[in-house]
């Protein structure tokens, strides 16, 4: 039997606000456990929540970036459930009137565009963190009350590959707006996936399971593949799917049951009595709209139109806002888009991997890269020498000019000096000279390689080739 796969994703993004959603406690990952807490975080009697305005600003910003409508009057609710790291035994969230609704983002899978609907984006607070060990469970409430946005997709996703594309596209948008750093290792972005199968063409949805708290997009893709196969085997054997919440075990590559899947009535939602409805007027919305940055798909299109990049190259450049910013900053000092892109992609990113740094604190600044590229463009150094220089720049922090002068790396463009080297190479390899003259033209690469080795990478390759051709007839 053929099956329709139905996937909906719920993504939690922890916001970059300085303080928590409903109190003034600071948000700082890595601080000592239970140090960023107050009576509100700890649910002391008589403590009252106060809404952080930046939470609302972030929700509006992300809503606009994902083509959502913004609700003029939204409300908060209490979502009741017990867990050791939730002192109040309820979570303040938005149930009936989320601030953002009816949005969408466009994804690309194998050069096919698809629009994925966004049901809602709502504001809420995070729970604390339970740390399990053989000795027992410890609770850290630093995260308790941290501002979150939950982005809920429509069940428009039809494959694990589409799910991966949706998540990577959404992460790009979130990072471009600076709403969240999306650091999955720190728990700043988490994903739950709802999945069901139904016979091909059937309108009624099948029973769904939920994959909970996955912290990498690759794990989401792997878990979905496994769960699709599992459900298909059960259904084709005549069984039925049980509505459950599942966890993904990365080591075994299998899902395991966490608990029976809750429905909304299990949480006993009711209106939050201590918070007024949030009123958002058009002036507020338009003020945030004007401050929206250029989003990744718009920037990709501009790079293709302005610089003649292919869609693939433009996508690489715009994959991270900081990479695109670095590229455009370099262009202010060196007007050569293609050369900047090649050196950024192949050398700067390599240096970042080697040094364990990211583009924001790159040891090679855009100005420093531009200076190096000017030497290359003016043929004062070779590409091979440029790689030596950029490695030195990353370690020493010196400018390209100083490194080239100190190490004597200027390109050899003196024809008489090159002729002497070429004569020596040809005299050592008479057999290859004869083979070249008999038609083995690929040996030109061999001769150029020998000359570059002899000159320690400083020979002008174009001039060396010209002299070689003359001497070889």
LUMFI-983957 format. One record per residue (C-alpha): x, y, z; chain; residue number from 1; residue in three letters. Coordinates in steps of 0.5 Angstrom, whole numbers. Example, Ala and Ser with C-alpha at 12.3 -4.5 7.8 and 13.67 -1.06 7.14 Angstrom:
      xx      yy      zz   ch     i    aa
      25      -9      16    A     1   ala
      27      -2      14    A     2   ser
This chain:
      xx      yy      zz   ch     i    aa
       0       0       0    A     1   unk
       2       7      -1    A     2   unk
       2      12       4    A     3   unk
       2      19       5    A     4   unk
       7      22      10    A     5   unk
       4      28      15    A     6   unk
       9      32      19    A     7   unk
       8      38      23    A     8   unk
      14      41      27    A     9   unk
      14      45      33    A    10   unk
      20      49      34    A    11   unk
      22      53      41    A    12   unk
      27      58      40    A    13   unk
      30      61      47    A    14   unk
      30      69      46    A    15   unk
      36      73      46    A    16   unk
      33      78      51    A    17   unk
      37      80      57    A    18   unk
      32      78      62    A    19   unk
      27      73      63    A    20   unk
      20      73      60    A    21   unk
      16      75      67    A    22   unk
      21      78      71    A    23   unk
      28      82      72    A    24   unk
      33      76      73    A    25   unk
      38      76      68    A    26   unk
      39      70      62    A    27   unk
      46      68      62    A    28   unk
      48      61      60    A    29   unk
      53      57      64    A    30   unk
      52      61      70    A    31   unk
      52      57      77    A    32   unk
      46      53      78    A    33   unk
      40      56      81    A    34   unk
      44      63      81    A    35   unk
      39      67      77    A    36   unk
      33      66      80    A    37   unk
      28      70      84    A    38   unk
      21      69      88    A    39   unk
      17      69      81    A    40   unk
      22      64      78    A    41   unk
      21      60      85    A    42   unk
      14      61      85    A    43   unk
      13      64      92    A    44   unk
       6      66      94    A    45   unk
       5      73      93    A    46   unk
      10      74      87    A    47   unk
       7      76      80    A    48   unk
       9      76      73    A    49   unk
      11      82      69    A    50   unk
      11      82      62    A    51   unk
      18      83      58    A    52   unk
      16      88      53    A    53   unk
      22      85      49    A    54   unk
      19      79      48    A    55   unk
      13      82      45    A    56   unk
      18      86      40    A    57   unk
      21      79      38    A    58   unk
      15      76      37    A    59   unk
      12      81      32    A    60   unk
      19      81      29    A    61   unk
      19      74      28    A    62   unk
      12      74      26    A    63   unk
      13      79      20    A    64   unk
      19      75      18    A    65   unk
      15      69      17    A    66   unk
       9      73      13    A    67   unk
       5      72      19    A    68   unk
      -1      76      21    A    69   unk
       0      80      28    A    70   unk
      -6      79      33    A    71   unk
      -8      86      35    A    72   unk
     -10      83      42    A    73   unk
      -7      77      45    A    74   unk
      -8      73      51    A    75   unk
      -4      69      56    A    76   unk
      -6      62      59    A    77   unk
      -4      57      64    A    78   unk
      -2      51      62    A    79   unk
      -2      46      68    A    80   unk
       3      40      69    A    81   unk
       7      38      74    A    82   unk
      15      37      73    A    83   unk
      20      37      78    A    84   unk
      24      43      74    A    85   unk
      17      47      74    A    86   unk
      16      50      81    A    87   unk
       9      53      79    A    88   unk
       6      47      76    A    89   unk
       4      51      70    A    90   unk
       7      54      65    A    91   unk
       5      61      62    A    92   unk
       4      61      55    A    93   unk
      -1      63      49    A    94   unk
      -7      58      48    A    95   unk
     -13      61      45    A    96   unk
     -10      68      42    A    97   unk
      -3      67      40    A    98   unk
       0      74      38    A    99   unk
       2      71      31    A   100   unk
      -2      67      26    A   101   unk
      -3      64      19    A   102   unk
       4      65      16    A   103   unk
       9      61      12    A   104   unk
      16      60       9    A   105   unk
      18      57       3    A   106   unk
      23      52       3    A   107   unk
      27      48      -3    A   108   unk
      29      41      -4    A   109   unk
      32      38     -10    A   110   unk
      31      45     -13    A   111   unk
      23      44     -12    A   112   unk
      20      50      -8    A   113   unk
      15      49      -3    A   114   unk
      11      53       1    A   115   unk
      10      51       9    A   116   unk
       4      54      13    A   117   unk
       6      57      20    A   118   unk
       0      56      24    A   119   unk
       2      60      30    A   120   unk
       8      63      33    A   121   unk
       6      64      41    A   122   unk
      10      67      47    A   123   unk
      11      63      53    A   124   unk
      16      62      58    A   125   unk
      21      56      59    A   126   unk
      22      51      64    A   127   unk
      28      49      69    A   128   unk
      33      44      67    A   129   unk
      33      37      70    A   130   unk
      40      33      70    A   131   unk
      39      26      71    A   132   unk
      45      21      74    A   133   unk
      46      15      77    A   134   unk
      46      18      84    A   135   unk
      39      22      82    A   136   unk
      36      28      79    A   137   unk
      39      35      80    A   138   unk
      35      41      78    A   139   unk
      37      48      76    A   140   unk
      32      53      75    A   141   unk
      36      58      72    A   142   unk
      33      57      65    A   143   unk
      26      57      69    A   144   unk
      22      63      66    A   145   unk
      27      64      60    A   146   unk
      23      68      54    A   147   unk
      21      63      49    A   148   unk
      17      63      42    A   149   unk
      14      57      40    A   150   unk
      13      56      32    A   151   unk
       8      51      30    A   152   unk
       8      49      23    A   153   unk
       2      47      19    A   154   unk
       2      39      17    A   155   unk
       5      41      10    A   156   unk
      11      37      11    A   157   unk
      11      30       7    A   158   unk
      18      28       8    A   159   unk
      24      28      13    A   160   unk
      28      32       7    A   161   unk
      23      37       7    A   162   unk
      23      37      15    A   163   unk
      30      38      15    A   164   unk
      30      44       9    A   165   unk
      24      47      14    A   166   unk
      28      47      20    A   167   unk
      35      50      16    A   168   unk
      31      55      13    A   169   unk
      27      57      19    A   170   unk
      34      58      23    A   171   unk
      36      62      18    A   172   unk
      31      67      19    A   173   unk
      31      67      26    A   174   unk
      38      68      26    A   175   unk
      38      74      21    A   176   unk
      33      77      26    A   177   unk
      37      77      32    A   178   unk
      31      74      36    A   179   unk
      35      68      38    A   180   unk
      42      65      37    A   181   unk
      39      58      36    A   182   unk
      45      55      39    A   183   unk
      42      48      39    A   184   unk
      48      45      44    A   185   unk
      46      50      49    A   186   unk
      38      48      48    A   187   unk
      37      55      45    A   188   unk
      33      52      39    A   189   unk
      29      45      40    A   190   unk
      24      41      36    A   191   unk
      18      37      37    A   192   unk
      16      33      31    A   193   unk
       9      30      30    A   194   unk
       8      25      25    A   195   unk
       3      20      22    A   196   unk
       1      16      16    A   197   unk
      -5      15      12    A   198   unk
      -7      11       6    A   199   unk
      -5      15       0    A   200   unk
     -11      20      -2    A   201   unk
     -15      19       5    A   202   unk
     -17      26       8    A   203   unk
     -18      23      15    A   204   unk
     -11      24      18    A   205   unk
      -8      18      22    A   206   unk
      -6      17      29    A   207   unk
       0      21      30    A   208   unk
       6      20      35    A   209   unk
      10      26      37    A   210   unk
      18      26      37    A   211   unk
      20      30      43    A   212   unk
      26      35      45    A   213   unk
      31      33      39    A   214   unk
      37      38      39    A   215   unk
      40      37      32    A   216   unk
      37      38      25    A   217   unk
      40      31      23    A   218   unk
      37      28      29    A   219   unk
      30      30      27    A   220   unk
      31      27      20    A   221   unk
      34      21      22    A   222   unk
      28      20      27    A   223   unk
      23      21      22    A   224   unk
      26      16      18    A   225   unk
      26      11      23    A   226   unk
      19      13      25    A   227   unk
      16      13      18    A   228   unk
      19       6      17    A   229   unk
      16       3      24    A   230   unk
       9       6      23    A   231   unk
       9       3      16    A   232   unk
      11      -4      19    A   233   unk
       6      -4      24    A   234   unk
       0      -1      19    A   235   unk
       2      -6      14    A   236   unk
       2     -12      19    A   237   unk
      -5     -10      21    A   238   unk
      -4      -7      27    A   239   unk
      -5       0      30    A   240   unk
      -1       6      32    A   241   unk
      -2       8      39    A   242   unk
      -2      16      40    A   243   unk
       5      17      44    A   244   unk
      10      21      46    A   245   unk
      17      19      44    A   246   unk
      24      20      45    A   247   unk
      30      19      40    A   248   unk
      36      15      42    A   249   unk
      42      17      38    A   250   unk
      46      11      40    A   251   unk
      41       6      38    A   252   unk
      38      10      32    A   253   unk
      31       8      35    A   254   unk
      25      11      38    A   255   unk
      23      10      45    A   256   unk
      17      11      49    A   257   unk
      17      17      54    A   258   unk
       9      17      56    A   259   unk
       2      17      53    A   260   unk
       1      23      48    A   261   unk
      -3      28      52    A   262   unk
      -9      32      48    A   263   unk
     -10      40      50    A   264   unk
     -15      38      55    A   265   unk
     -10      34      59    A   266   unk
      -7      41      61    A   267   unk
     -13      44      63    A   268   unk
     -12      51      60    A   269   unk
     -15      57      63    A   270   unk
     -14      65      62    A   271   unk
      -8      67      66    A   272   unk
     -11      72      71    A   273   unk
      -5      76      73    A   274   unk
      -3      78      66    A   275   unk
      -7      83      62    A   276   unk
      -8      82      54    A   277   unk
      -3      85      50    A   278   unk
      -5      90      45    A   279   unk
      -1      91      39    A   280   unk
      -3      97      34    A   281   unk
      -1      98      27    A   282   unk
       4     104      29    A   283   unk
       8      99      33    A   284   unk
       8      93      28    A   285   unk
      10      98      23    A   286   unk
      16     101      27    A   287   unk
      19      94      28    A   288   unk
      17      92      20    A   289   unk
      22      98      18    A   290   unk
      27      95      23    A   291   unk
      27      88      20    A   292   unk
      34      86      17    A   293   unk
      34      84       9    A   294   unk
      32      77      10    A   295   unk
      36      71       7    A   296   unk
      32      70       1    A   297   unk
      32      77      -1    A   298   unk
      40      77       0    A   299   unk
      41      71      -4    A   300   unk
      37      74     -10    A   301   unk
      41      81      -9    A   302   unk
      47      77      -9    A   303   unk
      45      73     -16    A   304   unk
      43      80     -19    A   305   unk
      49      84     -17    A   306   unk
      55      80     -17    A   307   unk
      53      74     -22    A   308   unk
      53      69     -17    A   309   unk
      50      62     -18    A   310   unk
      44      60     -14    A   311   unk
      48      55     -10    A   312   unk
      54      60      -9    A   313   unk
      49      65      -7    A   314   unk
      46      60      -2    A   315   unk
      53      59       1    A   316   unk
      54      66       2    A   317   unk
      47      68       5    A   318   unk
      47      61      10    A   319   unk
      49      65      16    A   320   unk
      48      73      16    A   321   unk
      55      74      19    A   322   unk
      58      70      13    A   323   unk
      54      75       8    A   324   unk
      56      81      13    A   325   unk
      63      79      13    A   326   unk
      63      78       5    A   327   unk
      60      85       4    A   328   unk
      65      89       9    A   329   unk
      71      86       5    A   330   unk
      68      89      -1    A   331   unk
      68      96       2    A   332   unk
      76      95       1    A   333   unk
      77      90      -5    A   334   unk
      72      91     -11    A   335   unk
      72      83     -13    A   336   unk
      66      79     -11    A   337   unk
      68      73     -14    A   338   unk
      75      73     -11    A   339   unk
      73      75      -5    A   340   unk
      68      69      -5    A   341   unk
      73      64      -7    A   342   unk
      78      66      -1    A   343   unk
      72      67       4    A   344   unk
      69      60       2    A   345   unk
      76      56       2    A   346   unk
      81      60       6    A   347   unk
      77      64      11    A   348   unk
      72      59      13    A   349   unk
      78      53      13    A   350   unk
      82      58      18    A   351   unk
      76      58      23    A   352   unk
      75      51      23    A   353   unk
      83      50      25    A   354   unk
      82      55      30    A   355   unk
      76      54      33    A   356   unk
      73      61      32    A   357   unk
      67      63      28    A   358   unk
      66      69      23    A   359   unk
      64      74      28    A   360   unk
      71      73      32    A   361   unk
      75      71      26    A   362   unk
      83      72      27    A   363   unk
      83      75      20    A   364   unk
      78      81      19    A   365   unk
      75      83      13    A   366   unk
      80      89      12    A   367   unk
      86      84      13    A   368   unk
      83      79       7    A   369   unk
      82      85       3    A   370   unk
      89      87       3    A   371   unk
      91      80       2    A   372   unk
      87      80      -4    A   373   unk
      90      87      -7    A   374   unk
      97      83      -7    A   375   unk
      94      77     -11    A   376   unk
      90      82     -16    A   377   unk
      96      86     -17    A   378   unk
     100      79     -18    A   379   unk
     105      81     -13    A   380   unk
     104      74     -10    A   381   unk
     101      68     -12    A   382   unk
      95      64     -10    A   383   unk
     100      59      -7    A   384   unk
     104      64      -3    A   385   unk
      97      67      -1    A   386   unk
      95      61       3    A   387   unk
     102      61       7    A   388   unk
     100      69       8    A   389   unk
      93      67      11    A   390   unk
      95      62      15    A   391   unk
     101      66      18    A   392   unk
      96      72      19    A   393   unk
      91      68      23    A   394   unk
      97      66      28    A   395   unk
     101      72      28    A   396   unk
      95      77      27    A   397   unk
     100      81      23    A   398   unk
      98      84      16    A   399   unk
      99      81       9    A   400   unk
     104      87       8    A   401   unk
     109      85      14    A   402   unk
     109      78      13    A   403   unk
     110      78       5    A   404   unk
     116      83       7    A   405   unk
     119      79      13    A   406   unk
     119      73       9    A   407   unk
     121      75       2    A   408   unk
     115      72      -1    A   409   unk
     114      77      -7    A   410   unk
     112      74     -13    A   411   unk
     118      73     -18    A   412   unk
     116      76     -24    A   413   unk
     123      78     -27    A   414   unk
     123      74     -34    A   415   unk
     131      73     -33    A   416   unk
     131      70     -26    A   417   unk
     125      65     -29    A   418   unk
     129      63     -35    A   419   unk
     135      61     -31    A   420   unk
     130      56     -27    A   421   unk
     126      54     -33    A   422   unk
     133      52     -36    A   423   unk
     135      48     -30    A   424   unk
     128      44     -30    A   425   unk
     128      43     -37    A   426   unk
     135      40     -37    A   427   unk
     134      35     -31    A   428   unk
     128      33     -35    A   429   unk
     130      32     -42    A   430   unk
     125      25     -43    A   431   unk
     119      29     -41    A   432   unk
     121      35     -46    A   433   unk
     121      30     -51    A   434   unk
     115      27     -49    A   435   unk
     112      34     -49    A   436   unk
     114      36     -56    A   437   unk
     111      29     -59    A   438   unk
     104      31     -56    A   439   unk
     104      30     -49    A   440   unk
     101      37     -47    A   441   unk
      99      35     -40    A   442   unk
     106      35     -38    A   443   unk
     106      43     -38    A   444   unk
     103      42     -31    A   445   unk
     109      38     -29    A   446   unk
     114      43     -31    A   447   unk
     110      49     -28    A   448   unk
     110      45     -21    A   449   unk
     117      44     -22    A   450   unk
     118      51     -23    A   451   unk
     113      53     -17    A   452   unk
     117      48     -12    A   453   unk
     124      51     -14    A   454   unk
     121      58     -13    A   455   unk
     118      56      -7    A   456   unk
     111      58     -10    A   457   unk
     114      65     -12    A   458   unk
     114      64     -19    A   459   unk
     109      68     -23    A   460   unk
     105      62     -26    A   461   unk
     103      66     -33    A   462   unk
     110      68     -34    A   463   unk
     113      62     -33    A   464   unk
     108      58     -38    A   465   unk
     109      63     -43    A   466   unk
     117      62     -43    A   467   unk
     116      55     -42    A   468   unk
     112      55     -49    A   469   unk
     117      59     -52    A   470   unk
     123      54     -50    A   471   unk
     119      48     -52    A   472   unk
     117      50     -58    A   473   unk
